[in-house]
Amino acid sequence: MDNAKTVLPKEDNDIVIELRDITKVFPGIIANDHINLQLCRGEIHALLGENGAGKSTLMSVLFGLYQPEEGEILKNGKVVKINDPNDANDLGIGMVHQHFKLVEVFTVLENIILGVETTKNGFLQMDDARKKVMELSENYGLNIDPDALVENITVGMQQRTEILKMLYHDNEILIFDEPTAVLTPQEIDELMAIMKGLAAEGKSILFISHKLNEIMEVADRCSVLRKGKYIGTVDIKNSSKEELSNMMVGRDVKFRVDKDEAKPKETILKISDMCVHDHIHNKDSVHNVSLEVRAGEIVCIAGIDGNGQSEFVYGLTGLEPIKSGKVELLVGDQMEDITHKSIRYRNTHGISHIPEDRHKHGLVLDYTLEQNIVLQRYFEPRFHNNGFINFGEVRSYSEGLIEQFDVRSGQGPITITRSMSGGNQQKAIIAREIDREHRLLIAVQPTRGLDVGAIEFIHKEIFRKRDEGAAVLLVSLELEEVMNLSDRILVMYEGEIVGELDPKKTNVQELGLYMAGAKRQGKETH
C-alpha cells in the first residue's frame, strides 16, 4: 500500500523465514492479498490486525494448514514447500493455535509426544519421553502435571502443554496465535517471560495479538495487516500504542470510552445465598453469594480465573443447577423466582447472556451465521409462520446485525460459523445478545479476542444498554475493562464475594489485593 512503512532487518542472513507475495483466497474473500513478511533469528515479531484481517490465515499458510494461491515461503534464504504441518515440523516450525489442538482424553504427556512417539517392539517407551518433557518443563518454567488428563486441567496448563509440544519437537520457529486470549493476567505475565526466554535462546517467534500492551512489552518488531492487506512494519521501541492502533483500524481509537454517571433504578436481579457444587472436584465452588443488580448500572464481578465466577454464571443462567439459594428476576412489575426455570424461560423473560466459552455455549459452529443469530428467536412470530421458518425475515434481520456490528465473514449470512475468525464469532454472539429484548445483560469476558476498534464499539454498546435502563452484570478478568466499565465492583475469591468497591475510589493495586485474598471486607488476612 502507498502508506505502508517497513523496518527491514539489518542483515539478510538474520532472516530465518520470509513470506513473499502470499495470497490466499476463500469463497467471497481474499484473506491474504500479496503479503510480505520477514522473521529474524532470535526475534519476537508481532502480527497485529483487526478481527478477520488475515493474521491466522497467514500463519496457517506458513504452518501448512492452507496452500496459498500465489507466493512463496523461504527458510534461511531457500524456497521451501510446506504441504502440511508435518512438513512444517520437519522444517522446525511449530504453532500454538488460538483454539488448542489437544486430545482431551489423553494425558498431558501423551499429548506432548503425539506424532513423535518412541516405540520398541510395538510398545510405547514413555520413560525417556517423560524425562525429556520434565527437563524442558523445568528449563523453561512451564509447570505441568504430565499425568493429568487434558479435560481436567486449566486453560493456562493446556497452553503450557502446547508450548512444550513445540519444544519437544525441537521447533526453532514458534507461532503463537492469540496466546493470551484465554489466560488470566498472572498467566499472561508468565507467558511473556517464557517468550522472552525463548527468544534469548535464539528461537524466532511470530506472535499474533490484539493486545497492544502485550505487543509493546515483548515484541521487537510489529507487522500490521488490515482487511487482508499488508500495511507496514514498525520497530516497537520507536512506536506507540496510538500509532499501532491507527495502522490497524485506519483511524484514531479511544482507549477509554467516555461515560455518563450511572442512574440506578429498581432492582432487576436479586440473588440470595447461592451455592453451586462442582461435580468434577466434588466441592462447592460458589459459597452463599448474595447480590443485587439494578436497572441502569453495570456491576462487575472481578477475580482471578478459577475462583467460582464461571460456576456462578452457570447457576445464574441455568447451565448448571444450583445446590441452594434463590435467584429472582423482575418480570413485568413483580420479582419472580427463576431458580429452577429452564434456560429458554430465562432467555424469553429478560436475560441475555454473552457466554465465557463461545464454542461450547455461544454458537453451533456448523450452522450458518444467520442461523446462529436467530438461535434464540427463530420461534418468535416474526421469524416463523404456521411452523415454517420465514427465511427472508431471518436473512434481512441477520444482514442488519452483521452490518451494525461489523461482523466480517466470507459469504455474509450464509457463512458457516466455524470458518470465521474467533473475534468475528464473538461479535456475532454480542450482536445477537445485545439486540434481543432484555432487562438483564450478563456479559462474561465480552471483549475476549477482539481488536481495539471492536472493543471501543462494544463498550459503547454496553453503556448504551445501561443508559437505556438495562441492568448489566459484567464478569471480566481484564482489570482495565473492570475499572473502565464498572459502576460497582464485586470481588470474588474462592467462591465468595470478599469486597464491594467503587471504581472511582479504588485502584488496580487495591483490587489486586482483594482478588488475591490478601484483603477481605476491609480486613487484611494473614
C-alpha positions, -999 to 999 in steps of 0.1 A, spaced: 0 0 0 11 36 -6 12 44 31 30 12 41 61 17 62 86 -11 66 115 -15 90 137 -42 75 163 -65 92 198 -51 94 214 -82 77 199 -106 52 215 -135 69 194 -126 100 162 -136 82 151 -171 91 117 -171 75 105 -149 46 69 -148 31 68 -133 -3 36 -122 -20 14 -147 -1 -21 -147 -15 -49 -169 0 -85 -168 -13 -116 -183 3 -152 -181 -12 -162 -145 -12 -130 -131 4 -93 -125 -3 -79 -134 32 -43 -126 23 -36 -102 -6 1 -103 -17 16 -102 19 53 -99 26 68 -107 60 103 -113 73 112 -130 106 147 -127 121 166 -152 142 160 -146 179 132 -121 172 97 -117 187 78 -104 157 42 -94 164 14 -97 138 -14 -72 145 -47 -66 128 -84 -63 132 -106 -94 136 -107 -111 102 -76 -91 89 -60 -124 78 -34 -130 106 -43 -166 115 -48 -174 78 -12 -162 70 2 -182 99 -18 -213 88 -2 -210 53 32 -209 70 23 -240 91 10 -259 61 -27 -259 70 -36 -239 39 -19 -238 5 -16 -203 -10 -29 -194 -44 2 -172 -50 36 -165 -33 64 -185 -18 80 -192 15 117 -191 21 137 -206 51 172 -194 55 171 -179 20 159 -211 2 124 -216 -12 106 -244 7 73 -262 0 51 -268 31 23 -291 21 11 -299 56 20 -295 93 44 -325 92 65 -306 66 64 -275 89 76 -296 118 104 -311 97 115 -275 90 114 -266 127 82 -247 126 57 -252 154 23 -235 162 2 -229 193 -33 -224 178 -59 -199 191 -82 -229 199 -59 -256 213 -54 -288 193 -52 -312 222 -68 -347 227 -89 -342 258 -90 -378 269 -52 -381 267 -27 -371 294 -5 -340 292 25 -363 284 7 -383 258 -4 -351 240 32 -337 240 47 -368 224 18 -374 200 32 -379 165 68 -385 176 64 -414 199 93 -437 207 84 -474 204 101 -507 209 86 -540 197 53 -521 193 53 -507 228 55 -471 238 87 -461 255 75 -434 279 104 -432 304 128 -413 281 99 -391 268 89 -383 304 125 -374 313 129 -350 283 95 -334 289 102 -328 326 136 -313 318 120 -290 292 93 -281 318 120 -272 344 143 -253 320 115 -231 307 95 -227 338 65 -244 323 49 -262 353 27 -291 342 14 -323 356 24 -349 330 -2 -375 341 -32 -352 343 -59 -356 317 -62 -326 294 -100 -324 300 -93 -318 337 -66 -291 335 -68 -253 333 -66 -233 301 -32 -220 312 -18 -255 317 -33 -265 283 -13 -237 267 19 -248 285 13 -283 271 11 -268 236 43 -249 241 61 -280 255 48 -299 225 67 -274 202 98 -276 223 97 -314 224 96 -314 186 128 -292 186 110 -264 168 131 -232 162 103 -211 147 74 -207 171 40 -193 161 17 -181 189 -18 -174 176 -37 -152 201 -19 -170 230 -33 -147 258 -69 -146 247 -80 -171 274 -53 -165 300 -55 -148 334 -33 -117 339 -9 -138 360 -7 -165 333 -1 -137 307 29 -124 327 43 -159 329 39 -164 291 56 -131 283 86 -141 304 87 -175 287 86 -159 252 114 -136 261 135 -165 274 128 -185 242 139 -155 220 170 -150 241 180 -186 233 178 -179 196 143 -191 188 123 -170 165 87 -161 175 57 -149 155 32 -136 179 -4 -128 168 -22 -105 193 -48 -78 195 -35 -66 228 -13 -35 223 1 -35 258 15 -70 253 30 -62 219 47 -31 234 61 -53 262 76 -82 243 79 -76 206 109 -64 187 90 -55 155 54 -55 146 38 -60 112 2 -48 107 -25 -63 84 -58 -46 75 -86 -63 55 -61 -89 41 -35 -63 30 -1 -55 44 1 -20 60 36 -19 73 62 -30 99 75 -8 127 102 -11 154 84 -13 187 110 8 206 103 37 181 65 33 181 34 38 203 1 22 211 -16 51 193 4 46 161 -2 9 161 -40 12 166 -42 38 138 -23 15 114 -46 -14 125 -80 2 121 -72 33 99 -84 58 124 -76 71 159 -91 49 187 -102 59 222 -88 35 247 -112 48 274 -148 54 265 -165 85 279 -195 75 301 -222 94 320 -228 89 357 -249 58 364 -285 64 375 -296 31 391 -333 25 395 -353 -6 405 -337 -40 413 -337 -63 383 -318 -92 397 -316 -105 433 -295 -135 443 -297 -148 478 -273 -173 494 -264 -191 461 -243 -222 464 -231 -242 433 -215 -276 436 -185 -285 414 -191 -322 405 -156 -326 389 -137 -317 420 -166 -327 444 -167 -294 463 -188 -262 464 -173 -237 440 -198 -209 449 -205 -202 486 -235 -183 498 -233 -155 473 -259 -127 476 -260 -96 454 -284 -73 436 -281 -56 402 -303 -26 394 -316 -11 362 -292 15 348 -260 2 364 -230 -20 355 -220 -43 383 -187 -62 376 -176 -94 392 -138 -93 393 -115 -121 403 -86 -143 393 -99 -171 369 -110 -202 387 -125 -186 418 -160 -196 411 -170 -169 385 -178 -195 358 -199 -217 381 -217 -187 394 -227 -177 359 -237 -213 351 -260 -213 381 -275 -179 373 -282 -187 336 -294 -223 342 -265 -240 326 -259 -258 359 -284 -264 387 -277 -245 419 -273 -265 452 -291 -240 473 -302 -204 474 -326 -183 453 -324 -163 420 -351 -137 414 -357 -116 383 -380 -86 377 -406 -99 353 -432 -74 344 -435 -54 377 -430 -84 400 -399 -101 413 -402 -138 401 -383 -168 415 -365 -183 385 -342 -206 405 -355 -237 388 -367 -222 355 -354 -235 321 -327 -217 301 -353 -208 275 -376 -194 301 -348 -171 314 -340 -161 278 -376 -152 269 -382 -134 302 -355 -108 301 -320 -124 303 -293 -120 276 -261 -139 281 -227 -134 264 -210 -167 275 -175 -172 285 -169 -201 261 -181 -190 226 -177 -225 211 -193 -245 240 -221 -223 250 -224 -195 224 -226 -210 189 -235 -240 169 -203 -240 148 -216 -259 118 -247 -237 115 -246 -206 93 -241 -172 107 -277 -162 102 -289 -194 119 -267 -186 149 -280 -150 150 -316 -162 154 -308 -192 175 -328 -179 205 -355 -162 184 -365 -184 155 -397 -195 173 -409 -158 176 -439 -149 153 -416 -126 134 -394 -155 122 -419 -182 115 -454 -187 100 -475 -218 107 -445 -238 119 -423 -228 89 -393 -205 93 -395 -173 74 -361 -174 58 -364 -140 41 -370 -123 75 -341 -143 91 -319 -131 62 -328 -94 64 -326 -94 102 -292 -110 103 -278 -88 75 -288 -58 95 -269 -70 126 -239 -81 106 -236 -46 92 -243 -28 125 -217 -49 145 -192 -52 116 -192 -90 117 -168 -100 89 -171 -133 70 -165 -146 35 -201 -152 25 -221 -129 48 -251 -145 65 -246 -179 48 -210 -183 61 -205 -215 82 -197 -201 116 -168 -225 122 -148 -209 93 -150 -174 108 -122 -158 129 -126 -161 167 -131 -124 170 -159 -123 145 -176 -153 161 -175 -132 193 -190 -102 176 -218 -124 162 -227 -135 198 -226 -100 211 -248 -87 183 -274 -114 189 -275 -109 227 -274 -71 228 -301 -68 202 -325 -92 220 -351 -77 243 -337 -80 278 -337 -64 313 -305 -81 324 -274 -84 302 -249 -109 316 -216 -103 298 -188 -127 305 -154 -117 290 -174 -99 263 -143 -84 245 -121 -116 247 -102 -119 214 -115 -85 200 -93 -58 184 -92 -23 199 -117 -9 174 -142 -36 182 -136 -32 220 -143 5 217 -176 -2 199 -187 -30 223 -180 -8 254 -202 19 239 -230 -6 232 -228 -18 269 -230 17 281 -259 24 257 -278 -6 271 -271 6 307 -283 41 299 -315 27 282 -323 11 316 -309 -24 314 -291 -40 343 -256 -52 333 -237 -79 351 -202 -80 338 -177 -107 345 -142 -98 334 -105 -108 340 -93 -77 323 -85 -52 351 -85 -23 327 -120 -33 315 -132 -37 351 -121 -2 360 -133 15 329 -168 -1 327 -180 -8 362 -203 14 384 -198 -11 412 -171 -39 416 -177 -71 435 -146 -92 440 -150 -130 441 -123 -151 458 -126 -188 464 -163 -187 455 -172 -159 479 -178 -121 475 -150 -107 496 -154 -70 488 -175 -43 471 -155 -14 457 -163 19 440 -141 22 408 -139 59 414 -124 54 449 -101 24 443 -72 14 421 -58 -16 404 -34 -23 433 -62 -25 460 -84 -45 436 -55 -69 432 -52 -74 469 -88 -84 472 -85 -107 441 -55 -125 457 -73 -129 490 -50 -106 509 -79 -83 518 -115 -93 527 -144 -70 536 -120 -42 547 -98 -65 568 -64 -78 558 -59 -115 560 -27 -132 571 
